[in-house]
Amino acid sequence: MDPRSEVLLRQADLFTGRVLLAGLPADGLLSQLPQAQAWCWNAADQASLAARFGERIGFGTQVPTVEFDAAVLFVPKAKEFSTWLLACLAARLNGKPLYLVGEKRGGIESAARQLEAFGKPRKLDSARHCQLWRVDVENAPPAPSLESQANTFSVDAPGGALNVVSLPGVFSHGRLDRGTALLLQHLEGLPAGALLDFGCGAGIVGAALKRRYPEATVTLLDVDAFAIAASALTLQANGLEAQLVCADGIDGAPCELAAIISNPPFHTGVHTHYEASENLLTKCSLHLRKGGRFAWSPIASCVIRRCWRPRWGTARRSMKVTASRSTRRKKPEAKRLRLPARLGRIRTVLGE
Ligand SMILES: C[S@@+](CC[C@H](N)C(=O)[O-])C[C@H]1O[C@@H](n2cnc3c(N)ncnc32)[C@H](O)[C@@H]1O
């Protein structure tokens, strides 16, 4: 059980009624709180929770329409995101309690100060490196719209400036990540056919791909419903259309792709998490057609090399990838990287 859930269960009497758990971890907490409902925006958590708890799980960027008398927010990493989520929940809780739970290293103490906007916050518990806070909402604010949180900026991309619309909580909110910037320089010469931006975030790479290859079917995939919402806004801001998929990992992607482009994930919240990227590398060959291309960001290459180095002793084959290993180079070039034997099949599929 996640330590934040354990802290909630230490005060289980408070949560026996109709409580909405927002951004909860995919654990067994709901089995201990039979009247509780959930709201999640991560497709992996949603799939895992829905398999066990069915219709008690709401998914998406809006507070579920179900009735509730209290809500618990599991503090997300980004402060602006928790501000918005708290306002959305408080809007539905006039005169009712709003709880906040989170890890100390996840910023629970500063997030708790945000509760002052709704009343007098009280710390209820502190254990397992987590804290639980409560505020009784005295003046419910109007529900803020998602669009009101959007931040629009412009980035250099092939073919000129691209408008990017990002949302709180989405990767690199309000600014261009260095890895993304380098990927944008390597979108030339892709084979004709369907293209995938894996882990699309605010949709920068996917939108640039669609504008550069207007004939191609471009898919933008991310596990986070807010990333997909931001991607939709980014595409719209540039007059582009593409397929949007909110799914956990490469398994949700189409097959027969001409290229997969990715600035892949290495974190979940404040924790390092390699599973999605490992899975992407292991299975990308199943989604690429013969002669297809796989390109990831150079920063990702550094992390991949570091985390897999101990296993490279068994590597027998190599794979050609686009993008450089060094972010300092002005003109990154294709590099040969040695990869674990279990990735050997990629080379065959890439057919370089
Ligand atoms: C490093 S960010 C890159 C975002 C965007 N491509 C950019 O360059 O600005 C990685 C993205 O992968 C997404 N992600 C994390 N785990 C995932 C998973 N299991 N399946 C799909 N996407 C995932 C994250 O939500 C995040 O948006």
The ligand as an ORCA input file, in Angstrom:
! r2SCAN-3c Opt
* xyz 0 1
  C      10.026     13.713    -20.854
  S       8.288     14.008    -21.088
  C       8.281     14.526    -22.801
  C       7.063     15.330    -23.181
  C       7.087     15.924    -24.597
  N       7.317     14.912    -25.603
  C       8.143     16.996    -24.692
  O       9.207     16.688    -25.213
  O       7.902     18.107    -24.246
  C       7.669     12.364    -21.104
  C       6.187     12.229    -21.263
  O       5.876     10.830    -21.196
  C       4.632     10.681    -20.543
  N       4.555      9.319    -19.981
  C       5.000      8.877    -18.774
  N       4.727      7.577    -18.618
  C       4.095      7.178    -19.746
  C       3.532      5.946    -20.168
  N       3.581      4.853    -19.405
  N       2.936      5.898    -21.380
  C       2.870      7.002    -22.162
  N       3.375      8.199    -21.816
  C       3.993      8.294    -20.628
  C       4.621     11.769    -19.484
  O       3.293     12.064    -19.090
  C       5.329     12.917    -20.214
  O       4.408     13.766    -20.845
*
